[in-house]
C-alpha cells in the first residue's frame, strides 16, 4: 500500500538548487485514492490518542496537517514564514537542507498540556521540524509525534528531533 504512495512521488533533480533531489508530493496529492490513503494511514495511527492539535508547517504541511486534523477531530495550527501571521507570534530560526529561514506561530495557538502532532511533507535534516518542536515545547504543548510523508534517512533528521518520536510513511 505504501509502495503505491512511494511510486507516485516525483523526483525533481536540481530543484530548488543544484545537487538537491526534490521529492515532489504534488503528484501523490492529485491522485484522489492515493491522497485519501495517505491521510487515512496517518489518521489511523493517531485515532484514540486524544490529539488536540495538528501543527502544520507552511506550506505543504498545511495540506497534510489540515486533512489529518479533520480526520482526528483535532484543531489545525499554522506555523508560517515571517510576517504572514497577523497576531503576536513566537519566532524560531532554523537551517534548511538548502538555506536558512525563520518560522512563526501565534502565541495563543497552543495551551499548556495540549497534545500535538507536528506535520510536514518531508523530514530532511530536521532543522525545520526541530524549530517547530522548539516552539511547541516553549508553549508547553505535549508533542505526541512528528509525522511526515517522506523521510530522507541519511540526513538523520530523526536524531535532531529526539526525544520527540518521529513517524514517516516513506523512507529513502
Ligand atoms: P529540513 O529542515 O532539512 O528537515 O528540511 C525539511 C523542509 O524542507 C520541509 O519543509 C520540506 O518540504 C523541505 N525539503 C527539504 N529537502 C527537501 C527535498 N529533498 N525534497 C522536498 N522538500 C524538501
Backbone and ligand atoms as CSV (ligand in chain L), in Angstrom:
chain,resi,resn,atom,element,x,y,z
A,1,UNK,N,N,0.836,-1.212,0.000
A,1,UNK,CA,C,0.000,0.000,0.000
A,1,UNK,C,C,0.863,1.251,0.000
A,2,UNK,N,N,1.849,1.241,0.878
A,2,UNK,CA,C,2.768,2.381,0.950
A,2,UNK,C,C,3.616,2.456,-0.323
A,3,UNK,N,N,3.870,1.284,-0.905
A,3,UNK,CA,C,4.676,1.224,-2.138
A,3,UNK,C,C,4.012,2.053,-3.256
A,4,UNK,N,N,2.679,2.018,-3.339
A,4,UNK,CA,C,1.968,2.823,-4.349
A,4,UNK,C,C,2.155,4.320,-4.094
A,5,UNK,N,N,2.173,4.679,-2.817
A,5,UNK,CA,C,2.380,6.095,-2.480
A,5,UNK,C,C,3.780,6.520,-2.919
A,6,UNK,N,N,4.735,5.637,-2.645
A,6,UNK,CA,C,6.130,5.934,-2.990
A,6,UNK,C,C,6.290,6.133,-4.503
A,7,UNK,N,N,5.642,5.256,-5.256
A,7,UNK,CA,C,5.739,5.337,-6.721
A,7,UNK,C,C,5.156,6.649,-7.257
A,8,UNK,N,N,4.188,7.205,-6.522
A,8,UNK,CA,C,3.509,8.421,-7.010
A,8,UNK,C,C,4.300,9.696,-6.716
A,9,UNK,N,N,5.345,9.606,-5.903
A,9,UNK,CA,C,6.157,10.798,-5.610
A,9,UNK,C,C,7.159,11.009,-6.744
A,10,UNK,N,N,7.222,12.249,-7.222
A,10,UNK,CA,C,8.085,12.565,-8.371
A,10,UNK,C,C,9.423,13.118,-7.888
A,11,UNK,N,N,10.497,12.594,-8.450
A,11,UNK,CA,C,11.840,13.121,-8.173
A,11,UNK,C,C,12.149,14.252,-9.144
A,12,UNK,N,N,12.509,15.397,-8.621
A,12,UNK,CA,C,12.913,16.520,-9.495
A,12,UNK,C,C,14.360,16.883,-9.167
A,13,UNK,N,N,15.310,16.510,-10.047
A,13,UNK,CA,C,16.717,16.796,-9.776
A,13,UNK,C,C,17.010,18.296,-9.852
A,14,UNK,N,N,17.958,18.726,-9.001
A,14,UNK,CA,C,18.465,20.110,-9.032
A,14,UNK,C,C,17.386,21.161,-8.802
A,15,UNK,N,N,16.421,20.882,-7.924
A,15,UNK,CA,C,15.430,21.876,-7.508
A,15,UNK,C,C,15.388,21.901,-5.981
A,16,UNK,N,N,15.367,23.080,-5.346
A,16,UNK,CA,C,15.407,24.422,-5.937
A,16,UNK,C,C,16.815,24.887,-6.303
A,17,UNK,N,N,17.825,24.058,-5.995
A,17,UNK,CA,C,19.165,24.414,-6.498
A,17,UNK,C,C,19.947,23.146,-6.814
A,18,UNK,N,N,21.040,23.315,-7.507
A,18,UNK,CA,C,21.832,22.191,-7.988
A,18,UNK,C,C,22.234,21.257,-6.839
A,19,UNK,N,N,22.102,19.974,-7.067
A,19,UNK,CA,C,22.521,18.989,-6.069
A,19,UNK,C,C,21.392,18.501,-5.173
A,20,UNK,N,N,20.236,19.208,-5.172
A,20,UNK,CA,C,19.085,18.766,-4.365
A,20,UNK,C,C,18.168,17.899,-5.242
A,21,UNK,N,N,17.842,16.725,-4.736
A,21,UNK,CA,C,16.843,15.888,-5.412
A,21,UNK,C,C,15.516,16.132,-4.696
A,22,UNK,N,N,14.668,16.931,-5.318
A,22,UNK,CA,C,13.419,17.347,-4.689
A,22,UNK,C,C,12.378,16.244,-4.790
A,23,UNK,N,N,11.815,15.886,-3.647
A,23,UNK,CA,C,10.756,14.874,-3.600
A,23,UNK,C,C,9.416,15.606,-3.695
A,24,UNK,N,N,8.794,15.531,-4.857
A,24,UNK,CA,C,7.598,16.313,-5.156
A,24,UNK,C,C,6.345,15.490,-4.849
A,25,UNK,N,N,5.615,15.910,-3.798
A,25,UNK,CA,C,4.417,15.145,-3.407
A,25,UNK,C,C,3.155,15.593,-4.159
A,26,UNK,N,N,3.275,16.609,-5.021
A,26,UNK,CA,C,2.062,17.085,-5.723
A,26,UNK,C,C,1.466,15.983,-6.604
A,27,UNK,N,N,2.339,15.124,-7.119
A,27,UNK,CA,C,1.868,14.035,-7.990
A,27,UNK,C,C,1.134,12.957,-7.178
A,28,UNK,N,N,1.440,12.880,-5.903
A,28,UNK,CA,C,0.712,11.980,-4.996
A,28,UNK,C,C,-0.609,12.624,-4.567
A,29,UNK,N,N,-0.536,13.893,-4.196
A,29,UNK,CA,C,-1.725,14.583,-3.678
A,29,UNK,C,C,-2.848,14.716,-4.710
A,30,UNK,N,N,-2.496,14.777,-6.006
A,30,UNK,CA,C,-3.550,14.979,-7.016
A,30,UNK,C,C,-4.300,13.688,-7.342
A,31,UNK,N,N,-3.803,12.578,-6.857
A,31,UNK,CA,C,-4.487,11.293,-7.084
A,31,UNK,C,C,-5.484,11.068,-5.937
A,32,UNK,N,N,-6.785,11.095,-6.243
A,32,UNK,CA,C,-7.785,11.035,-5.160
A,32,UNK,C,C,-7.603,9.824,-4.236
A,33,UNK,N,N,-7.421,8.643,-4.808
A,33,UNK,CA,C,-7.335,7.427,-3.975
A,33,UNK,C,C,-6.054,7.419,-3.148
A,34,UNK,N,N,-4.971,7.862,-3.745
A,34,UNK,CA,C,-3.692,7.845,-3.015
A,34,UNK,C,C,-3.652,8.919,-1.941
A,35,UNK,N,N,-4.216,10.070,-2.248
A,35,UNK,CA,C,-4.260,11.137,-1.234
A,35,UNK,C,C,-5.065,10.671,-0.023
A,36,UNK,N,N,-6.200,10.037,-0.315
A,36,UNK,CA,C,-7.054,9.537,0.763
A,36,UNK,C,C,-6.311,8.484,1.588
A,37,UNK,N,N,-5.624,7.593,0.898
A,37,UNK,CA,C,-4.889,6.529,1.601
A,37,UNK,C,C,-3.794,7.123,2.494
A,38,UNK,N,N,-3.081,8.091,1.964
A,38,UNK,CA,C,-2.008,8.749,2.718
A,38,UNK,C,C,-2.560,9.341,4.037
A,39,UNK,N,N,-3.663,10.058,3.919
A,39,UNK,CA,C,-4.235,10.695,5.108
A,39,UNK,C,C,-4.787,9.631,6.063
A,40,UNK,N,N,-5.435,8.616,5.506
A,40,UNK,CA,C,-6.039,7.568,6.339
A,40,UNK,C,C,-4.985,6.795,7.141
A,41,UNK,N,N,-3.859,6.495,6.517
A,41,UNK,CA,C,-2.810,5.753,7.231
A,41,UNK,C,C,-2.324,6.576,8.427
A,42,UNK,N,N,-2.086,7.855,8.184
A,42,UNK,CA,C,-1.634,8.720,9.286
A,42,UNK,C,C,-2.702,8.817,10.371
A,43,UNK,N,N,-3.948,9.060,9.946
A,43,UNK,CA,C,-5.032,9.247,10.918
A,43,UNK,C,C,-5.218,7.990,11.763
A,44,UNK,N,N,-5.138,6.831,11.127
A,44,UNK,CA,C,-5.323,5.565,11.823
A,44,UNK,C,C,-4.338,5.430,12.983
A,45,UNK,N,N,-3.154,5.949,12.750
A,45,UNK,CA,C,-2.094,5.876,13.763
A,45,UNK,C,C,-2.431,6.682,15.026
A,46,UNK,N,N,-3.207,7.749,14.853
A,46,UNK,CA,C,-3.420,8.675,15.986
A,46,UNK,C,C,-4.843,8.678,16.532
A,47,UNK,N,N,-5.763,7.974,15.867
A,47,UNK,CA,C,-7.141,7.939,16.369
A,47,UNK,C,C,-7.140,7.327,17.771
A,48,UNK,N,N,-7.880,7.939,18.676
A,48,UNK,CA,C,-7.975,7.423,20.044
A,48,UNK,C,C,-6.831,7.865,20.942
A,49,UNK,N,N,-5.923,8.653,20.416
A,49,UNK,CA,C,-4.784,9.104,21.239
A,49,UNK,C,C,-5.033,10.477,21.879
A,50,UNK,N,N,-6.225,10.994,21.712
A,50,UNK,CA,C,-6.577,12.259,22.365
A,50,UNK,C,C,-5.815,13.456,21.828
A,51,UNK,N,N,-5.549,13.448,20.523
A,51,UNK,CA,C,-4.815,14.564,19.922
A,51,UNK,C,C,-5.691,15.825,19.925
A,52,UNK,N,N,-5.163,16.900,20.455
A,52,UNK,CA,C,-5.895,18.172,20.483
A,52,UNK,C,C,-5.640,18.994,19.222
A,53,UNK,N,N,-4.382,19.009,18.784
A,53,UNK,CA,C,-3.984,19.909,17.693
A,53,UNK,C,C,-3.009,19.239,16.737
A,54,UNK,N,N,-3.145,19.563,15.460
A,54,UNK,CA,C,-2.103,19.228,14.490
A,54,UNK,C,C,-1.451,20.554,14.096
A,55,UNK,N,N,-0.133,20.600,14.210
A,55,UNK,CA,C,0.608,21.801,13.827
A,55,UNK,C,C,1.175,21.567,12.430
A,56,UNK,N,N,0.680,22.301,11.447
A,56,UNK,CA,C,1.123,22.152,10.060
A,56,UNK,C,C,2.168,23.198,9.725
A,57,UNK,N,N,3.225,22.772,9.024
A,57,UNK,CA,C,4.317,23.674,8.674
A,57,UNK,C,C,4.140,24.162,7.237
A,58,UNK,N,N,4.157,25.505,7.045
A,58,UNK,CA,C,3.981,26.101,5.711
A,58,UNK,C,C,4.978,25.510,4.716
A,59,UNK,N,N,4.544,25.179,3.547
A,59,UNK,CA,C,3.168,25.215,3.070
A,59,UNK,C,C,2.607,23.801,2.886
A,60,UNK,N,N,3.467,22.856,2.509
A,60,UNK,CA,C,2.922,21.521,2.227
A,60,UNK,C,C,2.427,20.831,3.493
A,61,UNK,N,N,2.949,21.246,4.644
A,61,UNK,CA,C,2.467,20.694,5.917
A,61,UNK,C,C,1.026,21.082,6.204
A,62,UNK,N,N,0.548,22.177,5.573
A,62,UNK,CA,C,-0.858,22.568,5.764
A,62,UNK,C,C,-1.789,21.541,5.128
A,63,UNK,N,N,-1.371,21.016,3.995
A,63,UNK,CA,C,-2.223,20.076,3.247
A,63,UNK,C,C,-2.426,18.811,4.079
A,64,UNK,N,N,-1.306,18.287,4.556
A,64,UNK,CA,C,-1.341,17.052,5.334
A,64,UNK,C,C,-1.959,17.318,6.703
A,65,UNK,N,N,-1.516,18.419,7.315
A,65,UNK,CA,C,-1.974,18.755,8.665
A,65,UNK,C,C,-3.467,18.979,8.731
A,66,UNK,N,N,-4.021,19.717,7.776
A,66,UNK,CA,C,-5.452,20.037,7.823
A,66,UNK,C,C,-6.292,18.783,7.601
A,67,UNK,N,N,-5.877,17.955,6.645
A,67,UNK,CA,C,-6.632,16.726,6.377
A,67,UNK,C,C,-6.577,15.796,7.596
A,68,UNK,N,N,-5.407,15.698,8.194
A,68,UNK,CA,C,-5.228,14.841,9.372
A,68,UNK,C,C,-6.049,15.363,10.558
A,69,UNK,N,N,-5.990,16.662,10.779
A,69,UNK,CA,C,-6.739,17.258,11.893
A,69,UNK,C,C,-8.233,16.998,11.730
A,70,UNK,N,N,-8.726,17.153,10.507
A,70,UNK,CA,C,-10.146,16.935,10.247
A,70,UNK,C,C,-10.542,15.499,10.599
A,71,UNK,N,N,-9.724,14.543,10.162
A,71,UNK,CA,C,-9.986,13.118,10.432
A,71,UNK,C,C,-9.961,12.810,11.925
A,72,UNK,N,N,-9.082,13.503,12.661
A,72,UNK,CA,C,-8.904,13.217,14.088
A,72,UNK,C,C,-9.877,14.007,14.958
A,73,UNK,N,N,-10.601,14.948,14.350
A,73,UNK,CA,C,-11.441,15.837,15.155
A,73,UNK,C,C,-10.584,16.741,16.025
A,74,UNK,N,N,-9.416,17.093,15.499
A,74,UNK,CA,C,-8.490,17.978,16.213
A,74,UNK,C,C,-8.494,19.351,15.543
A,75,UNK,N,N,-7.849,20.309,16.185
A,75,UNK,CA,C,-7.684,21.629,15.574
A,75,UNK,C,C,-6.421,21.650,14.727
A,76,UNK,N,N,-6.358,22.603,13.797
A,76,UNK,CA,C,-5.153,22.778,12.984
A,76,UNK,C,C,-4.515,24.127,13.351
A,77,UNK,N,N,-3.225,24.077,13.614
A,77,UNK,CA,C,-2.456,25.290,13.949
A,77,UNK,C,C,-1.454,25.526,12.832
A,78,UNK,N,N,-1.304,26.774,12.437
A,78,UNK,CA,C,-0.411,27.096,11.323
A,78,UNK,C,C,0.928,27.628,11.815
A,79,UNK,N,N,1.992,27.044,11.318
A,79,UNK,CA,C,3.336,27.603,11.503
A,79,UNK,C,C,3.726,28.193,10.158
A,80,UNK,N,N,4.032,29.512,10.151
A,80,UNK,CA,C,4.193,30.204,8.867
A,80,UNK,C,C,5.517,30.935,8.743
A,81,UNK,N,N,5.830,31.284,7.521
A,81,UNK,CA,C,7.012,32.103,7.222
A,81,UNK,C,C,6.813,33.486,7.852
A,82,UNK,N,N,7.894,34.232,8.094
A,82,UNK,CA,C,7.784,35.509,8.813
A,82,UNK,C,C,6.830,36.504,8.143
A,83,UNK,N,N,6.091,37.215,8.987
A,83,UNK,CA,C,5.243,38.308,8.504
A,83,UNK,C,C,3.888,37.884,7.968
A,84,UNK,N,N,3.559,36.621,8.039
A,84,UNK,CA,C,2.277,36.142,7.482
A,84,UNK,C,C,1.177,36.059,8.532
A,85,UNK,N,N,1.555,35.766,9.769
A,85,UNK,CA,C,0.537,35.613,10.819
A,85,UNK,C,C,0.202,36.990,11.395
A,86,UNK,N,N,-1.100,37.291,11.563
A,86,UNK,CA,C,-1.498,38.657,11.897
A,86,UNK,C,C,-1.359,39.047,13.367
A,87,UNK,N,N,-1.355,38.060,14.281
A,87,UNK,CA,C,-1.363,38.404,15.702
A,87,UNK,C,C,0.043,38.219,16.273
A,88,UNK,N,N,0.191,38.349,17.612
A,88,UNK,CA,C,1.504,38.213,18.257
A,88,UNK,C,C,2.051,36.806,18.059
A,89,UNK,N,N,3.352,36.723,17.758
A,89,UNK,CA,C,3.940,35.411,17.462
A,89,UNK,C,C,5.174,35.124,18.305
A,90,UNK,N,N,5.477,33.830,18.431
A,90,UNK,CA,C,6.804,33.361,18.825
A,90,UNK,C,C,7.537,33.027,17.531
A,91,UNK,N,N,8.873,33.251,17.540
A,91,UNK,CA,C,9.670,33.016,16.321
A,91,UNK,C,C,10.785,32.025,16.600
A,92,UNK,N,N,11.142,31.256,15.587
A,92,UNK,CA,C,12.297,30.353,15.701
A,92,UNK,C,C,13.053,30.341,14.376
A,93,UNK,N,N,14.372,30.478,14.442
A,93,UNK,CA,C,15.202,30.388,13.237
A,93,UNK,C,C,15.760,28.982,13.125
A,94,UNK,N,N,16.027,28.571,11.910
A,94,UNK,CA,C,16.477,27.193,11.681
A,94,UNK,C,C,17.269,27.126,10.388
A,95,UNK,N,N,18.052,26.065,10.239
A,95,UNK,CA,C,18.757,25.865,8.969
A,95,UNK,C,C,18.093,24.735,8.204
A,96,UNK,N,N,18.068,24.901,6.891
A,96,UNK,CA,C,17.354,24.010,5.979
A,96,UNK,C,C,18.384,23.232,5.173
A,97,UNK,N,N,17.937,22.197,4.481
A,97,UNK,CA,C,18.843,21.480,3.579
A,97,UNK,C,C,19.398,22.464,2.548
A,98,UNK,N,N,18.607,23.490,2.226
A,98,UNK,CA,C,19.068,24.492,1.251
A,98,UNK,C,C,18.802,25.911,1.753
A,99,UNK,N,N,19.514,26.339,2.793
A,99,UNK,CA,C,19.429,27.732,3.260
A,99,UNK,C,C,19.014,27.860,4.720
A,100,UNK,N,N,18.670,29.077,5.141
A,100,UNK,CA,C,18.165,29.287,6.494
A,100,UNK,C,C,16.878,30.099,6.432
A,101,UNK,N,N,16.086,29.982,7.479
A,101,UNK,CA,C,14.812,30.698,7.485
A,101,UNK,C,C,14.298,30.834,8.916
A,102,UNK,N,N,13.182,31.561,9.044
A,102,UNK,CA,C,12.532,31.739,10.344
A,102,UNK,C,C,11.083,31.311,10.210
A,103,UNK,N,N,10.535,30.749,11.279
A,103,UNK,CA,C,9.124,30.364,11.299
A,103,UNK,C,C,8.439,31.031,12.476
A,104,UNK,N,N,7.134,31.221,12.349
A,104,UNK,CA,C,6.364,31.868,13.410
A,104,UNK,C,C,5.105,31.072,13.744
A,105,UNK,N,N,4.683,31.219,14.998
A,105,UNK,CA,C,3.420,30.613,15.446
A,105,UNK,C,C,2.711,31.646,16.328
A,106,UNK,N,N,1.415,31.696,16.281
A,106,UNK,CA,C,0.694,32.614,17.173
A,106,UNK,C,C,0.929,32.225,18.632
A,107,UNK,N,N,1.123,33.238,19.454
A,107,UNK,CA,C,1.430,32.982,20.866
A,107,UNK,C,C,0.289,32.270,21.596
A,108,UNK,N,N,-0.939,32.430,21.086
A,108,UNK,CA,C,-2.072,31.787,21.771
A,108,UNK,C,C,-2.538,30.517,21.043
A,109,UNK,N,N,-1.674,29.966,20.166
A,109,UNK,CA,C,-2.099,28.828,19.338
A,109,UNK,C,C,-2.183,27.520,20.121
A,110,UNK,N,N,-1.358,27.382,21.153
A,110,UNK,CA,C,-1.290,26.120,21.907
A,110,UNK,C,C,-1.396,26.419,23.394
A,111,UNK,N,N,-2.279,25.685,24.075
A,111,UNK,CA,C,-2.399,25.808,25.538
A,111,UNK,C,C,-1.470,24.794,26.187
A,112,UNK,N,N,-0.908,25.129,27.360
A,112,UNK,CA,C,-0.041,24.164,28.046
A,112,UNK,C,C,-0.741,22.822,28.230
A,113,UNK,N,N,-0.034,21.749,27.923
A,113,UNK,CA,C,-0.567,20.396,28.121
A,113,UNK,C,C,-1.331,19.838,26.942
A,114,UNK,N,N,-1.616,20.668,25.942
A,114,UNK,CA,C,-2.351,20.132,24.781
A,114,UNK,C,C,-1.488,19.133,24.017
A,115,UNK,N,N,-2.142,18.072,23.519
A,115,UNK,CA,C,-1.425,17.007,22.801
A,115,UNK,C,C,-1.368,17.345,21.314
A,116,UNK,N,N,-0.147,17.355,20.810
A,116,UNK,CA,C,0.109,17.931,19.500
A,116,UNK,C,C,0.821,16.941,18.578
A,117,UNK,N,N,0.388,16.915,17.305
A,117,UNK,CA,C,1.156,16.267,16.239
A,117,UNK,C,C,1.744,17.372,15.373
A,118,UNK,N,N,3.026,17.282,15.064
A,118,UNK,CA,C,3.653,18.212,14.114
A,118,UNK,C,C,3.668,17.522,12.753
A,119,UNK,N,N,3.161,18.206,11.715
A,119,UNK,CA,C,3.043,17.557,10.397
A,119,UNK,C,C,3.744,18.354,9.298
A,120,UNK,N,N,4.498,17.642,8.480
A,120,UNK,CA,C,5.086,18.256,7.286
A,120,UNK,C,C,5.214,17.183,6.206
A,121,UNK,N,N,5.548,17.613,4.985
A,121,UNK,CA,C,5.644,16.637,3.907
A,121,UNK,C,C,6.906,15.801,4.026
A,122,UNK,N,N,8.004,16.443,4.445
A,122,UNK,CA,C,9.292,15.750,4.328
A,122,UNK,C,C,10.240,16.107,5.471
A,123,UNK,N,N,10.911,15.092,6.003
A,123,UNK,CA,C,11.956,15.302,7.012
A,123,UNK,C,C,13.309,15.105,6.335
A,124,UNK,N,N,14.093,16.187,6.312
A,124,UNK,CA,C,15.450,16.099,5.745
A,124,UNK,C,C,16.436,16.194,6.915
A,125,UNK,N,N,17.040,17.353,7.142
A,125,UNK,CA,C,17.993,17.488,8.258
A,125,UNK,C,C,17.294,17.610,9.612
A,126,UNK,N,N,16.006,17.923,9.586
A,126,UNK,CA,C,15.267,18.096,10.841
A,126,UNK,C,C,15.326,19.518,11.371
A,127,UNK,N,N,15.979,20.413,10.642
A,127,UNK,CA,C,16.072,21.811,11.090
A,127,UNK,C,C,14.701,22.465,11.214
A,128,UNK,N,N,13.871,22.269,10.211
A,128,UNK,CA,C,12.540,22.896,10.183
A,128,UNK,C,C,11.663,22.348,11.313
A,129,UNK,N,N,11.495,21.037,11.326
A,129,UNK,CA,C,10.613,20.428,12.332
A,129,UNK,C,C,11.201,20.629,13.738
A,130,UNK,N,N,12.534,20.664,13.828
A,130,UNK,CA,C,13.176,20.896,15.129
A,130,UNK,C,C,12.833,22.278,15.667
A,131,UNK,N,N,12.813,23.264,14.779
A,131,UNK,CA,C,12.452,24.625,15.196
A,131,UNK,C,C,10.997,24.659,15.660
A,132,UNK,N,N,10.147,23.947,14.947
A,132,UNK,CA,C,8.728,23.905,15.318
A,132,UNK,C,C,8.551,23.171,16.654
A,133,UNK,N,N,9.295,22.081,16.823
A,133,UNK,CA,C,9.239,21.353,18.107
A,133,UNK,C,C,9.678,22.280,19.249
A,134,UNK,N,N,10.685,23.106,18.976
A,134,UNK,CA,C,11.137,24.079,19.982
A,134,UNK,C,C,10.021,25.053,20.352
A,135,UNK,N,N,9.274,25.499,19.343
A,135,UNK,CA,C,8.162,26.428,19.610
A,135,UNK,C,C,7.068,25.741,20.433
A,136,UNK,N,N,6.755,24.502,20.061
A,136,UNK,CA,C,5.703,23.765,20.798
A,136,UNK,C,C,6.143,23.543,22.247
A,137,UNK,N,N,7.407,23.182,22.425
A,137,UNK,CA,C,7.918,22.966,23.790
A,137,UNK,C,C,7.882,24.256,24.608
A,138,UNK,N,N,8.264,25.360,23.953
A,138,UNK,CA,C,8.253,26.666,24.625
A,138,UNK,C,C,6.855,27.011,25.139
A,139,UNK,N,N,5.837,26.565,24.380
A,139,UNK,CA,C,4.449,26.856,24.752
A,139,UNK,C,C,3.872,25.755,25.644
A,140,UNK,N,N,4.720,24.816,26.019
A,140,UNK,CA,C,4.346,23.705,26.911
A,140,UNK,C,C,3.277,22.797,26.323
A,141,UNK,N,N,3.263,22.699,24.976
A,141,UNK,CA,C,2.450,21.669,24.334
A,141,UNK,C,C,3.167,20.334,24.491
A,142,UNK,N,N,2.394,19.228,24.383
A,142,UNK,CA,C,2.999,17.894,24.508
A,142,UNK,C,C,3.083,17.286,23.101
A,143,UNK,N,N,4.305,17.089,22.610
A,143,UNK,CA,C,4.468,16.543,21.255
A,143,UNK,C,C,4.271,15.031,21.300
A,144,UNK,N,N,3.180,14.567,20.720
A,144,UNK,CA,C,2.915,13.124,20.683
A,144,UNK,C,C,3.800,12.485,19.619
A,145,UNK,N,N,3.904,13.144,18.448
A,145,UNK,CA,C,4.777,12.631,17.383
A,145,UNK,C,C,4.946,13.707,16.309
A,146,UNK,N,N,6.038,13.588,15.575
A,146,UNK,CA,C,6.237,14.399,14.367
A,146,UNK,C,C,5.973,13.469,13.191
A,147,UNK,N,N,5.026,13.848,12.313
A,147,UNK,CA,C,4.582,12.960,11.236
A,147,UNK,C,C,4.947,13.532,9.870
A,148,UNK,N,N,5.528,12.677,9.031
A,148,UNK,CA,C,5.967,13.100,7.700
A,148,UNK,C,C,5.515,12.086,6.660
A,149,UNK,N,N,5.387,12.549,5.438
A,149,UNK,CA,C,5.148,11.612,4.345
A,149,UNK,C,C,6.479,10.952,3.974
A,150,UNK,N,N,7.514,11.777,3.822
A,150,UNK,CA,C,8.815,11.282,3.365
A,150,UNK,C,C,9.895,11.600,4.393
A,151,UNK,N,N,10.814,10.651,4.585
A,151,UNK,CA,C,11.983,10.872,5.447
A,151,UNK,C,C,13.247,10.521,4.649
A,152,UNK,N,N,14.203,11.439,4.629
A,152,UNK,CA,C,15.488,11.167,3.974
A,152,UNK,C,C,16.446,10.670,5.069
A,153,UNK,N,N,16.532,9.361,5.163
A,153,UNK,CA,C,17.228,8.692,6.270
A,153,UNK,C,C,18.649,9.196,6.527
A,154,UNK,N,N,19.403,9.366,5.441
A,154,UNK,CA,C,20.825,9.701,5.567
A,154,UNK,C,C,21.064,11.015,6.293
A,155,UNK,N,N,20.088,11.904,6.248
A,155,UNK,CA,C,20.289,13.237,6.825
A,155,UNK,C,C,20.028,13.272,8.334
A,156,UNK,N,N,19.549,12.133,8.868
A,156,UNK,CA,C,19.443,11.949,10.318
A,156,UNK,C,C,18.586,13.011,11.043
A,157,UNK,N,N,17.556,13.481,10.360
A,157,UNK,CA,C,16.647,14.450,10.986
A,157,UNK,C,C,15.989,13.883,12.233
A,158,UNK,N,N,15.745,12.598,12.213
A,158,UNK,CA,C,15.120,11.896,13.337
A,158,UNK,C,C,15.911,12.115,14.635
A,159,UNK,N,N,17.239,12.074,14.493
A,159,UNK,CA,C,18.101,12.264,15.678
A,159,UNK,C,C,17.977,13.687,16.209
A,160,UNK,N,N,17.858,14.637,15.278
A,160,UNK,CA,C,17.735,16.033,15.699
A,160,UNK,C,C,16.432,16.269,16.467
A,161,UNK,N,N,15.398,15.508,16.118
A,161,UNK,CA,C,14.090,15.714,16.754
A,161,UNK,C,C,13.959,14.989,18.093
A,162,UNK,N,N,14.871,14.064,18.373
A,162,UNK,CA,C,14.808,13.325,19.631
A,162,UNK,C,C,14.830,14.309,20.802
A,163,UNK,N,N,14.062,14.063,21.879
A,163,UNK,CA,C,13.318,12.844,22.182
A,163,UNK,C,C,11.917,12.776,21.567
A,164,UNK,N,N,11.528,13.759,20.741
A,164,UNK,CA,C,10.191,13.671,20.146
A,164,UNK,C,C,10.152,12.472,19.193
A,165,UNK,N,N,9.119,11.631,19.274
A,165,UNK,CA,C,9.005,10.495,18.361
A,165,UNK,C,C,8.739,10.962,16.929
A,166,UNK,N,N,9.219,10.195,15.970
A,166,UNK,CA,C,9.061,10.534,14.550
A,166,UNK,C,C,8.405,9.368,13.832
A,167,UNK,N,N,7.429,9.695,12.952
A,167,UNK,CA,C,6.856,8.678,12.077
A,167,UNK,C,C,6.897,9.195,10.647
A,168,UNK,N,N,7.322,8.339,9.720
A,168,UNK,CA,C,7.261,8.715,8.305
A,168,UNK,C,C,6.696,7.541,7.519
A,169,UNK,N,N,5.917,7.859,6.494
A,169,UNK,CA,C,5.298,6.815,5.672
A,169,UNK,C,C,6.311,6.174,4.747
A,170,UNK,N,N,7.198,6.999,4.204
A,170,UNK,CA,C,8.110,6.545,3.153
A,170,UNK,C,C,9.521,6.997,3.478
A,171,UNK,N,N,10.462,6.055,3.414
A,171,UNK,CA,C,11.865,6.410,3.688
A,171,UNK,C,C,12.697,6.225,2.434
A,172,UNK,N,N,13.680,7.114,2.281
A,172,UNK,CA,C,14.672,6.970,1.200
A,172,UNK,C,C,16.046,6.920,1.830
L,1,LIG,P1,P,14.876,20.045,6.861
L,1,LIG,O1,O,14.658,21.259,7.701
L,1,LIG,O2,O,16.274,19.928,6.361
L,1,LIG,O3,O,14.398,18.790,7.556
L,1,LIG,O4,O,14.003,20.224,5.544
L,1,LIG,C1,C,12.631,19.950,5.559
L,1,LIG,C2,C,11.821,21.017,4.872
L,1,LIG,O5,O,12.398,21.411,3.631
L,1,LIG,C3,C,10.443,20.502,4.568
L,1,LIG,O6,O,9.505,21.562,4.776
L,1,LIG,C4,C,10.498,20.094,3.126
L,1,LIG,O7,O,9.324,20.445,2.456
L,1,LIG,C5,C,11.707,20.842,2.540
L,1,LIG,N1,N,12.659,19.944,1.885
L,1,LIG,C6,C,13.943,19.746,2.242
L,1,LIG,N2,N,14.565,18.906,1.427
L,1,LIG,C7,C,13.646,18.537,0.508
L,1,LIG,C8,C,13.680,17.620,-0.611
L,1,LIG,N3,N,14.773,16.943,-0.944
L,1,LIG,N4,N,12.527,17.469,-1.313
L,1,LIG,C9,C,11.404,18.143,-0.970
L,1,LIG,N5,N,11.320,19.004,0.060
L,1,LIG,C10,C,12.430,19.196,0.798
